[in-house]
Amino acid sequence: MASLIVIGGPSGTDLETVVQVAHGDAVVLDAPTADRIKKESPSPKDYKPEDQPELYGSKGQALDIMESRAGILCRLISLANGSTKLRLPVVQYLADILNAQVNIQLTSSATDNIPLRQIADAVAGNACQDSNSTASPGTLEQKQVTPPGLSQHERTVLQSGQWVTLGVAAVTVQHARQLLLGATAVAALSAEALQTQVKATLEDQYAGKAANDTVAALTALLKDSPRVNPRKGAPLEALSSVPQARDPEILAALHTCHGAAEEALAAASATIKGLLALPAQAAQAQSSHGSLTWLLLGVASKLLLTAGLSMQRMAAYAATLPHCKVFTEAAAAQQASFSESPALVLQQARAAVKDVMSQMVSANKEPSLAAAQAAATALKAAHRAVAAEALLACLTLGLAESTSQASGRAAKASKENAPNPAKGKPSKKGKDGPSFGLGKGSPLIRSLIHSTATQWAPDPDSSQAKGHDSTDGASSDTLTQVVQLARQLQSSGEEEAGQASVPETLGEAAEAVGRRTVMQLQQALKAVQQSLDPRGLQLGPVLADIRSLIESNQANRKPKAAKGTRDLSPEQMAIREVAFNKITAVFKRHGAVCIDTPVFELRETLMGKYGEDTKLIYDLADQGGEILSLRYDLTVPFARYVAQHAISNMKRYHIAKVYRRDQPQMAKGRFREFYQCDLDIAGSYPSMVPDSEVLKVVVEILLELDVGEFVVKLNHRRLLDAMMDLCGVPPSKFRPICSAIDKLDKEPWEEVRREMVEQKGLAPEAADAIGRYVRDDVEPKFQGQPQQILEKLQADPLAQVPAAKEALTELTTLFNLLSHMQGLHHIEFNMSLARGLDYYTGVIYEAVMLKSWNGGQPQVGSVAAGGRYDKLVGMFSSKDVPAVGVSVGIERVFNLLEDKIMAACKDPTGAVSGKIRETDTEVLVTSIGKGMQPKRMQMCAALWAQGVKAEFGYKAAPTIKDALGYADDNGIPFVVLFGESELASASVKVKDMEQGTEEVVAIADLPSHVAKLVQGLGERTLVATKRQAPATEQPPASSSHQKEAGRSSKASP
């Protein structure tokens, strides 16, 4: 029974949901969503039916039923997500179409214009229906589904967007991910059929998680297989004529190909899922720059590579099964009139993808639907190739198993007929000779293929020889069917060997054999293809078993941190604490208050705020409740906080982790999980006053951290927009061009210009005009000392643009305020700074390191960035609250700070002379003799009560050398020592480790005395330099540092 899918509810819609509805599941509008649509719709008296439009009809090739249903569903989802001012009956009618199980014919085309027009026609009462469809018989009229009609506004809304593209893409991507695992299982089956050397391939580590996941899958599938990694010189069963069968190259490229395909599918899946979660208008804006089309073409190309790699493996079977060339060679397939050949299907798919790529370059409109269909065509080619490979692998293994069984029976007969049969231990090879075994996972996919063997014969009455028992669980009839077709392919190949073609004069007998072989191959391939169809019901359970096998095989894998994250040792945390304390001190010095917000937000809170970086947001798995994502930064959550709590003004700081699905570069401080240290000022104040203080804060923080020479680059968003307007950039391209300009600090102008022109579609003359303002290698340069650049711009034609004039006035005020705070000398006015986040409206800035603390070139990018965002709070409420802020990227600063502090642990010769203090311990309480630990704990308790940081050690009877060595190594300034004689006089010794002096103190006075000593220590010393103690105080070798996890540590005495 089909399930009921809720549309518009809090759980959202994922790709699997789209596939379920495409397969026939019914849908229902979420009740609160329906109520909202009804409230937002115009009143009935305002409804005006559209004039009779020209109907498109059903011209051209139609999408299949699943693709049409998916397209209608995605159009429905988008209408349920946002405010479109459509009447509820219009939205409900799309759900009624899906639930009526009627085949609405949507026409295939380059863009969504035609199928979306047909959807609108259907709502208007003019649906193109296939009433004779076996899958969806009947019409809407027969099923009493009444169209609501349309207004002109409603038709315009229904015909906008790329929703059919999203539907076709969702079905294709989800099915391709299913097929990809099946393709890996079939490749493992080929490795066993061809007795391949796979050890090197499976033991290597590869770049990229997806590639290593593919190898992990192969490892699990081939575990314990006796048919791979054969010993050198061992014979090849049933494949003695295939010298290349053991070639490790057969699987060498699999991890790269399947890994790349999985990454492309994951990227496309995330993009489609994100677009389906957005309101219609926002999704349309997000997908209007060609990114979805290029993603789908990437998916298509990776699926074609998967098919091509499967074809290469099939070629290895040709020497043993010569007639299988109709699978791998287009010429042989055409000669045999084998139109279903994988070679011909792959050829057609490659032509389709190439055609869409040509359209991307030459067409005025983005061929998004053509790209989705090209991906679907590539999926069909991959499906066909994988099915053919699976068939050949099973045929070859059938021959090997038959040979193994015949050998066993011969050995048994020979033994029984011997005059004096020898008695001894049973053979390890089995009672009937050598056993036939496969890996852990191969029988799963082989059994699925074998289950179709009864459908292989085109003539149901064809004779079948009696078979023999199969040791892998297949019935004797199944093995007979397999071997029969394999022998037929062998004999057909032998008949054709030695001649270029079969002359017609050989008569009809020879032709009949060829036709029979082709017909049986077609029938067998069709049956196997159905069993491996990701749209069908047979493959899913097998893949579930394979996934369970892979997961169980990973139990012994070494633990590791997730990609883009890291563990921090105690000494690294000590350095980080110093940095946090300095940053927090600056924030507090400026009167900021601290808040905290959840690590995850509603997905709708984050969407539409980050431009092209929206794809980097981490979405959480749907748990049947609210649709959530991990926060991308701290600014948008702060804006949501201000709006939610109706705050009119606030100066706040926030230090917390954020998450980005970026490609990590650990050495350069780019992680997927990292801290940000934010200061934001919200509220209406005199022009540029909060902005100047925020910039002053940035300068103070970087001076306090003292990690090298830096500069704060500054620009104005409205000045950028005015520049692009003056240069002839269309307003719709402002943000994409900004994103390109922002790459100038990493790429040369030529590359940035190429991106503007070739990828963003900007006119070359407009790009050259922009270059005059943003390039640093041509005059006049618009980068440098703020007031000098300001004067240049005021004399430039740009200053006559109204928006630029306003921006230059604000910048004049800003520079004047900064000069009064002595904060201008670290500022650089730079017209090439174009931060890409969508929510900035005014001043923008970015701090970059020029030199490291040691004068070297820093290996990090920007270390702080921010700007003014006056409209962001208004996105969450009806009231705009202007705001400005900055975010310090502590991870990149931390890399520099860690290098600097680690260098301080070495003397001028490079020898280690100290270590980072991992604790703040001020006093070590130790004793001489047995039974003293309770007394040490008692003294520590008294010191703790006075606020003294103290340790007592866990050893029952520590030696004096261990105790002093521990204190020296960890930079503990004071040691309290006592033994029986000191206790007898109610006193202890207090040793100053820095001065090397001792004093006797009464136990009663110890807490107050030590408290006074530690008060004079001043600020904590992060690096403990080892004291050169007298030889009598040196700790023995047995108590030297233990190196663990790359750091020095020593057990407490």
N, C-alpha and C positions, 0 to 999 in steps of 0.2 A: 504494500500500500504506500503510495507517495506521501511524503511529509508535507506540512504546510509551512511555508517560509514567510516570516514576518518582514515586511518592507517598511523602512523608516523608523524602526525601533532603536533603542539605545545600544543594542549589540552591533548595529551596522551590518555591512554586507562584505563578505570576502569572496575570493575567486571560486572556492568550492561551492558556495551558495549559488553563484551564477551557473556553474556546471549542473547543479542539482535541478534548477529550474529549466535549464536547457534540455535536460533529460526528461522533463515532464512534470516536475513537482509543482503543486499549486502555490499561489501567493495570497497574502492578505495584507492590507494596509494597517499599520500600527494605529490603534484608536486615537491616541493623543496627536499623532501626525495628521490623521484625517481631520480631527477637530481644528488643528492649526490651519491646514489648507483651506478649510471651509471659512474660517474667520478672516483669512487674508484675501479670499476671492471677492470679486466685485459683486455687488448686489444684483439680483435677477433683472431689475429694471434697467441696469446699465449694460446688460448683455446685448450685443448686436451681432447677428450671424454674418459671417463673411460672405462676400459676393462669390458666386459660383466660380471656383478656380479651374484652371486647366489641369485635368488629371494626367498623371504620368502613365498609369497603367502598369503592365507587367512586361515591359520590353527588356531584352537582354537576358543574360544568364542569372538565375536566381541563387541566392544563398541557400544552404541546406537548412532543414528545419531547426536543428540545434542552434545554428548561427543566428537565424532570424529570431528565435525565442530569446537568445542571450541579448541581442540588440534591443529588443522591446523592453526586456527587463532593465537593462542599464539606463534606458531613457526614463523608465518609471522610477528607478532609484534616485536619479538626479533631481526629478521633480519633487520627490518626497523629502529630499535633503534641505531644500532652501525655499525662499519666498519667490514665487514666479507669477503670482496673481492669476493663476489658472483656477477655473472652477473645479470643485471636487469631482463631479461626474467625468471630467476629462481625464483626470489622473486615475480614477477608479476604472475607467474603460480599458486602460492598458492592462490592468490586473485581470479584468474580465476576459480579455483576449487570450491571455496566458492560461487562465483556468478553463476556458472553453475547449482547449486542446484542438484548436483549428489552425491549419497551416496557412499563415499569412505570408505571402510571397514577397520577399524584399530582394531588390535587384542588386547584383554585384556591380560595383563601380569603383573609380579611383578614390573618391571622397565619400563622405556620409550624406551629401546633399540629396541624392536620389532616394536611398532607403529611408531617411528621415522624412522626406516628403511623402513617401508611401505610408509611413506610420501616421502622419497627419491626415492623409487621405482616408485611412481606415477609421480614424476617430470621427472624421466628417461624414462617414457612411459610405465610403467608396473603397473598401478593402479589396486588394488582389488576393483571392483565395484559391487554393487547390483543393477542391471538394473531393477529388478522387484519390487523394493521398492515403496510402495504406496506414501510415503512422498517425495521421491526424485527419480522419474522414469527417465530412460534414462542413457546414458553413455557419457563420455567426448568426444568420437569420434563422436557420434551422434550430439552433441552440438558444434562440430568443435572447441574444445579446444585442441590445439596442444602442446605436451610436448616439452620443450627446450633441454632435455638431461642434462647430468651432467659430470663434471670432477671429478677426484678423490678427489680433495680438496673440491669441493662443496658437495659431498656426505658426507665427514667427518664432515663438518660444520652442515649439515642438521640432521645428526644422533646424535649430541651431545646435552646434556642438559636434562631438565625435563619439556619440554613444553607441552606434552600431560597431564602430571600430573597437571600442572597449569591450563590447560583448564578444565579438569574434576573437579578439586578443585574449580575453580571459579564458575562454574555452580552449583555445590553442595552447596557451602557456600551461594551464593546469594539466591537460592531457600529455603535453610534451614532458613534463616532469615525471609523470607516471612511466612514460615510454623509456625515458633515459635510464631509469633503474633496471627496467627489463632489458635494455640494450647491454648494460653492464653484465647482467646475468647470462645473456646469450654469448657475449665475448668470453666469459669464463668457460662456457660450454665448448666454444671453439678451441680454447687453449687446451682443453682435455682431449677433444677430438683430434687435434693436430699435435698432441704431445709436445707442448711448447716449454722451452726454458723460461720460467717466469721469476726465478728467485731474485735476480738483480732488480727487476722492475718493482717487485713487491717490497723489497727491503730499503729502497731509496726513500729519502724525504724530498718533497717537492714544494715549490712556492705556491701558496694559495691553499685555503682550507678545502675548497671543492675538489681540487686535484688529489689531495691526500684522503678525502672521503671516498673518492672513487677507488683508490688503492686499497683502502680499508675494506670496502665492499668486495673487491676481488679476493683479498686475503681470506675473508670469511667464507666466500663461495667455494674457493679452491682448497680450503683447509683439509688436510689428511688425504688429498687426492693422490692416488698412485700413478696417475697418467700425466702429471706435469713434472718438470725438472728430471727427465730420465737421465740415467748414468751415461757417461760418454761410451759410445760403442754398443749400447743396448739396441736391439732391433725395434723398428717401428711397427706396431701391430696394424695390419691392414693398410698401411700407408708407406710401404717400402719404396714406392716409386715417387715419393714426395720428399726430396732432399731438403727443401726449405721448411718443412713442417716444424722443425725444432727451432727455427729462427726466432730469437727473443723479440725481434722487431715487430712481430705480429701483435703484441700487446704494448709495445713501447710507447706509442703515442696516445694510448687510451686515456690515461689520467689527464693529459693536457686537453684533449678534445672534449671528453665528457665533463671535465672540470670547468672548462671555458663555457660549455653549453649550460651547465647548472648555474654559473655566475650570471650569464645573460638572462636566463629564465628568472632567477631570483630578482634581478634588477627590474625586469619588466613586470614581474608580479607585484613588487613593492610599489612601483609607479601606478599601475592599474588600481591597486587597492587604495592608494592614497587619493586618486582621482574619484573613485567611487564613494569615498567618504566626504567629499567636498560638496557644497551647494553647486548648482548648475553653473552659475556665472563664474565662480572661483575656479572650478574644474576646467571650464572652457578656456579661461585665461592661462591656467597652468600648462595646458596641453597645446597651446597655440604657437609654440616656437619650434616645432618639428622634433622635439626630444622623443616623444612617444613613437613617431614614425621611425626614427633612427634606432630606437631600442628594439622595435619589432623586426627591422631589417637585420639587426645584430642577432636576434633570436633565429631568424631564418637562415642566416649564414652559418651559425653554429650547428643547426640541425642538419644542414647540407653536409657539413664536415663530418658529423656523426654518421650520416648515410654513406659518405665516401669511404670512411674508415672501415665500415662494415663490408663494403664492396671489396676493399683490399684484402680483408681476411678471407672473404669468399674465394678470391683468386687462388688461394693456397689449396683449395679442394679440387682444382681443375684437373690435375694430373691423375687423380684417382677416380674422379667422377667427371670425365671430360665433357659430357653433355650439359653440365651445369654452367657452361659458358653463356648460355642464353640468359642467365641471371646477371652476368657481370660485363658482357660485351654487347654494346648496342647493335653492332653489325650482325652478330649471331642471332640476336633477338629478332631483328627485322627479317632476316633470312628465314627464320622459323615461324614468322607471323605471330610472335609472342608479344602482344601489345601490353600485357601486364608485367613485362620484365622490369625488375628494379632498375636496370641500367637506363631504360627508356623513361621511366617515371622520374628518375633523378635528373636526367637531361632536361626534361620539361620543367622541373622545379627550378633548376639553375637559371633557365631562360626567364622564368617568371620573376625571380628575385632581381636579375639583371635589369629587366624592364622597369621595375619599380624604382630602382636606384637611378636609372636614366630620367624617370619622371621627376624625382626629387631635385635633380639639377636643372631641368628645363621647364617644369610646370610652374604656373603662377600660384596654384593652390597645392597645399601639402597633401600627397596621396596616401593619407593615413589608412583608409580602408583597404586600399590596394596592398599596403605593407602588411596589414593583418592577414589578408588572404594569402599573400606570398609566404608568410610564416606558416599558415595552415597547409599550404601546398608542400612546403619543405617538411612539415611534420608527416604528411602522407608518404613522401619519398623515404624518410627515415624509417617509418613504420614498415614499408614494403621491404626495404633492405634488411632490416633486423629480422623480419619474418623469414626471408629467404636464407639468411645466415643460420637461423635456428633450424630450419629444415635440413640444410646441408650438414650441420653439426650432428643432428640426430641420425641422419642416414649413415654418416661415417662411423658414429659410435655403434649403430646397429650392426654394421659389418664387423667391427672389432668384437662386439659381444658374441655374434654368431660364430666367428672364428674361435674365440675363447671356449665357447661351449663345445664346438666340434672337437677341439683339442682335448678337452676334458673327457668327452665320451670315448675318444680313441684310446686315451691312456687307461681309462677304466676297463675297456674291452680287452686291451692288451694284457692288463694285469689279471683279468678273470680267465683268459685263455692260456695263460702261462702254465706249463706242466707242474711246477712247484712254486706257486706264488709266494713271494717273500713276505715275511711278517715283520713288522717293526712299528715304529711310532707313526701315528697318522700324519699325513702331509699337511703342512701349514697352508698349502695352496688350496685346500678344500678336497672333499671326497671325489669330485669329478674333474680335478685338474685345477688350473689357475682360476682364481675368482676374478670377476669383473667388477671393479669398484670405481666410484667417482668421488668428488669432493663433497663437503657437507651440503652445499647449496645447489649443486648442479642437478640432482634428481628432482628438485622442485620444478625447475623450468622444463626439464626433459619430460617429466610426467605430463605436464600441461600440453606439450607438443604431441606426445604419444596419444593423448586422449582424442586427438582429431584423426588418427590414422584410418579409422573406418570410413572416413569421408574422402580419402585420397583417390580411390579408384573412380574414374569417370563412368565406368560401366558397372552398375551394381551387381550384374551377374557374372563378372569376371572371376575366373577361377583363382583360388587361393590355396597354396600348399599348406599342409599342416606344419605348425611351428613346433618349437621346443621351449622348454621352461626358460624364463628370463630371470637372472639372478638379481636384477635391480627392482623387481616387483612388477614389471610390465607383463601383460598376459602373453601367451605364446602366439596368439593371433596377431597381437599388436606388433611384436617383433617380426613376425612373418611379413606383415604389410611393409614395415620399414625396410627390411632386407630386400624384398621384392623390388621396390622402387629403386633402391641403391644399385642392385644388380642390373636393372634396366638402364640406368644412367651409365654404368660401366660398359655394358655391351653396346649401347648406342655410340659411345665414344670410340670403342674399338672398331666398329663398322666404319666410322668416319675417318679413323686414323690413316694417315698416308695419302689422303686425297683432299684437294682443295674444296670440292663440292661433290654432291651426289648427282651424276648425270641422269637426265630424264630417261635415257634408254634402259636404265636398270629396272624399269617397270614399276607397277603400283605396289608391289610387295615391300620394296625398300621404303617408298614414300609412306606407306601405312604404318610402318614401325616408327618413323619420325613423328607422324601426326599423333600416334598413340602416346609417345613419350611427352610431347609438348602438352597434350590434353591432360595427362596425369599430373605433370608438373604444375599446370595452371590450377587444377583442382586441389592438389596438395597445398600449394602456396596460399590459395584462398582460405582453406581451412585453418592453416597455421596463422595466417594474418588475422582471422577472426578471433582466435584464441589469445593473441597478443594485442588486441585492439584496446587502447586505453579508454575508449568509449563504452566497451562491453563490460560484461559481468564476470568473465572468467579470469582476467589478469589480476584484478584487485586483490583477491584472497591470497594468490601466490606471492604478490609483492609484499603483502603484510607479513607473510611467513619469512620472506627474505630479509625484511627489515628487522624482524625479531632475531634472526640469525646473526645479522651484522652487529646489532646492539649487544648480544650475548658474547660476541667475540671481542668486543672492545673493553670488557671488564678489566683486563690486565694491562691496559694502556697506562703509560706514565702520566701522572697528574700534571697539568699545566694551566697557567692563567689564560683567560680568553684573549683573543687577538685584540690588540690596541689597549690592553690594560697591563698593569704591573703590580707586583708586590713591593712594599717599601720596608727596608730593614730598620731596626731601632736607630742606627746612626743617621739614616736618611730622614727618618721622622724627626730626629732632633734638629737637623738642618731646616726642615720644613716648618717646624714650630717657631724657629727664630724668624723665618721670613713672614709667617702669619702674624706673629707678635708685632713686627715692625709695621706691617701694612695696617693692622688693626689700630695701632697707636696713632697713625696718621689720620685714619678715618675718625677716630674719637677726638683727636685734636681739633678737627673741624666741626665738631658738634653733631656727628651723625649718630642715628640710632640703628639698632640691629633688628632685623626680622628674619623669619624663616618661612619657606613655602614648601609644599610637597614635592618630592622628587619626580612625580608624574603629574600630568595635567590631562584634562579632557583633550582629545585630539583636536576638536574644533577650536580650542583655545590657541593652539600652536599653528594651525594651518593658515596659509595665506599671509604669513608675516616675514618669511625669509627668502622670498624669490626663488631662484634656482636651487638654493640650499635646502628647500623643503624636503627633497629626496633623502637628506641625511638624517631626518628625524627617525628615532627608534620607536616603532609601534609595538605595543604590548599585545600579547595573544588575547583574543576575545574570551573572557571568562563568563559570558552570558550576562554581563552587566553593562556598565558604561564603557565606551570606546576610549582607551587611554594611550598616551605616548609619554616616553621619558622626556624631561625638559631639555630643550636644545640650548638655552641660555638662561640667565636669571632676569633679563630685562622684561620679556613678555610676561612671565609669572608676576613680576612686580607691578606691571601695568594692570593685570587682572586683579591683583590685590588692592590697588588703589581704587579701581572701579567698584569692586565688590563691597568694599568697606566705606565707600563715599568719602574718601580722603581728598581734601582740597590742597594740602601742602605737606611735604615730608622730605627730610634729608635722611636717607637710609643707606646702610651698608649691609652686604650679604656675602658671606664666604661659603660656598657649597659646590658640590659636584654637578656637572652637566654631562650630557651624552650626545655623541654625534657618530653616525654610521659612515664615517669618513675612512679613506685609505690611510692607515696609520703610518707615521714615520717617527719611530721612537727616538732616534738619535737627534732629530730636530725638534723634539718636544711636541709632536702631534700625536695625540692619543684619542681613543674613542670614549674613554671616561677620564675626566680631568676636572680640576678645581678652577673656578673663576672667583675673583675678588672684585665685587661690584660696589660702586658708589653711585647713587642716583638722587637727583633733586627734582621733586615734582611740585608744581605750583606756579602761579602767575607772579612774576617779579619784574623789576626793571630790566630792560634789554641787556643781555649778555652778562649780567651779574652772576647767575648760577654757572653759566658756561665757563667764565673765567676762573671761578673757584675750583670747578672740576678739573680743569687743565692744570691749575696750580697743584692740586692733589696728586695728579699723575707725576708731575715733575718731582715733588717731594718724595713719593714712594720710591721712584727709581734712584734718587740720590741716597735715600736711606739704605736701600739694598746694596748699593755700591758694587754693581756687577760689571760696570764698563761704561763706555761713552755711548750716549743715546741722543736721539732727536725725536721730537713729536711733530709728525707731519700733519698739516691742517688744511682743510678745504671747506667749502660750503655747498650743500646739496642744491640749493636754488641757483647758485652760480654755475654749477655743473649743468643743470637743466637749461639755463639760459645759453650756455656755450653750445650745447647740442642743438638747441633751437636755431641759433645763429648759423651753425654749420650745416643745417639742412637735414637733421636727423628727425624722422617722424616721431611724434610723441609716443606711439605704441612701442617704439624701440629704445626709449630712453633707458629703461632698467637693463635690458640685455646688453646695450652698449656700455653702460656703467660697469657691468660685470666684466666685460672684456678689458676696459681701461684699467680696472683694478689689478690686472695681471702684469702690468708694466714693470713692477718691481721684481718679477720672476722671469719674464720673457722679453725678448727684444721687440722693438716697435714693429718690425716686419711681420712677426708671428701674430701680434695683436691685431694689426691691420688686416691680415689674411682672415682671421676669425670674424672680424667685423663685416668684411665684404662677402666672404664665401659661406660662412655659417649663419651669420645674423642677417644677411641680405641688405647691408648698407651700401649706398652708392659710393663708388671709389672716391669721388670728389669730396663727399661729406667726410669720409675717413681721413683724407689728406688735410682737410680743414681742421679736424679735431687734433691731428698730429701737431699742428702749429702751437697748440696750447699745452699739450701734455708731454711732448718729447723733451728730453733733457740734452739732446745733441744738436739742436738747431736754435737759432736766435729768432725772436727774443725768448729767453728761457723764463718760464713762469714757475720756477722753484727756487726758494732761497729765503733770505731774511724777510720777515713778514711785511714790514713797512715799505721796503723797497719794491717787493712784488705788488703790493697794494697800489703804489704809485704807478707802476707799469700798467696795471689793469685799468686804473682810472683814466689813463690816456688811450686805452684801446677801444675800438668800436664796440666791444662787448659791454662796456660800461653804459652804453645807451639803451640796452635792453632793460625794460622795467624791473624784471626779476633780478637781474644782475646788479642793478643800481641799489635795490633794497639789501641784497646780500653784502655788497661792498660797504654800505653804511653800517651794517651790523658788525662787520669785521673791523672797521675803523674803531668802533666802540670797544670791541673785545681786546684789540691790541693795546689800546690806551689803558684799560683796566689791568691787563697783565703786566704792563710796564710799571704800574704803581705797586704791584706785588712782587717785583723782581722775578717774574716768571716767564719773561719773553725770550730770554737768551737761549732756551732749549727748544723753541718753537720754529718750525719751518713751514712757510706757506707753499703748498705744492698742488698745482692744478691737476696732477695725474692721480691724486688720491681720490678714489671713487668707490668707497665701501658699498658692497652689493646688497645689504639688507634693505628690505622694502620700506621699513617703518621710519627711516631717518628723514627729517624735513628741514634741517638747518645745518649748523656747524657739524662737521665730522672730523675725526682725528685718529691717528694711529702712531704709537710709539715703536720705534725700531732701534735695534742695537747697531752702532757703527763700529765699535771695537769692543772686544772682550776685556775682562778685568786685567788680563796680562798683555794687552795690546794686540792680541791676535784677532783673526777674523771670526766673528761669532757664527755658529752654525744653526741659528734659530731665526725665525721670521719676526713678525711683530710680537711685542710683549705686552701691549695694552692697546685698547681701541675703544671708541665710543662715539657719541654724537647726540644731537638734539632730536627728539621724537615727540612732536606736539599732538599727533593724531592717534597715537597707539592706544592710550587709555580710552579714547572715544569709541574704539572698536568694541569695547565691552560694556559701554553704557551710553546714555544719551548726552553726556557732558564730556567735552574735551578738557583734559588737564595737561597743560604743557609740561614737558620733562626733559632733562638732559642727564647723561650719565657716562660712566667709563667702566670698563672691565679689564682687570689686570690678569693676564694669562700666567698664573703662578707656575705651571709646569715648565714653561720655557725659561722663566727666570730661575726656577729651581735648578735646572741643568747647569746654568752659569754659576749659581751660588755654590752648588755642590762641588764643581771643579775648583772653585776658589778656596773653599774650606779644606778640601782634600789636599790641595797644594800646601796649605799651612801646616799640615801634619808631617811635612818633610823638611829636612835641613837643606842648605844650599847645594849639597852634593847629591841630593835626591834620596838620601837614606831616610827611613821612617824615624821620626823623632817624637812623635806624639800620636794621639788618636782622638777621635771625636767622642765627647762625653755623651753616653747614651742615657744617663740618669742625672738627676739634680742632687744626688745624695751629698749631704754636707758633713755627715759624721758616720764613721764606722765604729761600732761597739764590738770589741773582741776581748778574748780572755785566754788565760793560760791554765791548763789543767782540766780535769774531768768534772762533769756535773755542774758546769757553770752556765749552760745555755739558759735556764730559767732566769738567772740573774741578769744576763745580757738583755733578755726580752723585757724584763722589768725596767731596766734603765732606758731602753728604747721607748717604752710607753711613756715614761716621764718626759723624754725629749720631744716626742710627738705632741704631747700636750702643750708644749711651749712653742709649737709651730716649727720645730727643727726637723729637717729631712734626714732620717737616720736609718741605718741597716744594722742587723745583729748577726747575720750569717747563719747558715743552716747546718754547718758542720758541728758535731757535738764537742769536739776538742781540737779547734784549729791551732796551727802553729803560728808563732809570731811572724815568721818569714812569709807564710801564705797571706796573713792578714795585711801586713805592710805592702806586700807585692800587689795585692788586689786594690788597696787604696791608691797606690802610686799609679797603677795602670789605668784606673778609672777616674783619676783626678779628684779624689775625695780629699778635701783640705784638712780634716781633723780625724784623729783616731783616738778612741777612748780605750785604754788598756787596763786590765786588772787581773790579779791572780789571788791566791789564798792570802798572801801577806798583805795585799792592799785591802782586801775585804776585812781582814782582822783589824786594820786601823781605820775602817770606814772611809776609805779614800780610793781614788783612781788616778791614773796618769792620763793626761790629755796631751797628745802629740800633735804639733803643727807640722804637717808634711811639707809645706813650702819652705819654712824656716829651719826645719830639722831640730826644733827645740821641744822640750817636755816640761810640764808643770804638774804638780800634785794638787788635786782638788778634792774636797770632801764630797762624799756621795750626796749628801743633802743639798749641797750648793751646785751640783753638776748641771741640772736643767737650766737654771738662770745664768750660770757662768758660760755655758756653751751657747746659749741664745744670744748673749752679747758678742761672742766671738763671730758667729755667723752673720750678725748684722753688719759687721764691718767688711764682709766679703765683696760687697758691691754687686754689679751685674754678673750673671752667670757666665763663666768661661766655657765656650763650646769646645775648644781644642785643649786637651790635656797633654802637656809636654812632660815626658818622663823625667823624673828627678834623678839626678846622679847621686844615688845613696851610697853610703859606705859599704864596703864588701860584706860586712857582718849582717847588713840588712837586706842583701839581695835574696830574693826568693829562690828556692831550689828549682832545678829543671823540671821537676814533676808538676810544678804549679804554673808553668808558662802558659801563654795564651793558647787557647784552642781556636783554630780557624774554622769557622762554620758559616756557610752561605755568603762567603766573600767578605766577612767582617771579623774583627778580633773580639773575642768574648772570653770571659773567665768566670768560672763558677764562684758564687759568693762563698767566702770562707766560713 
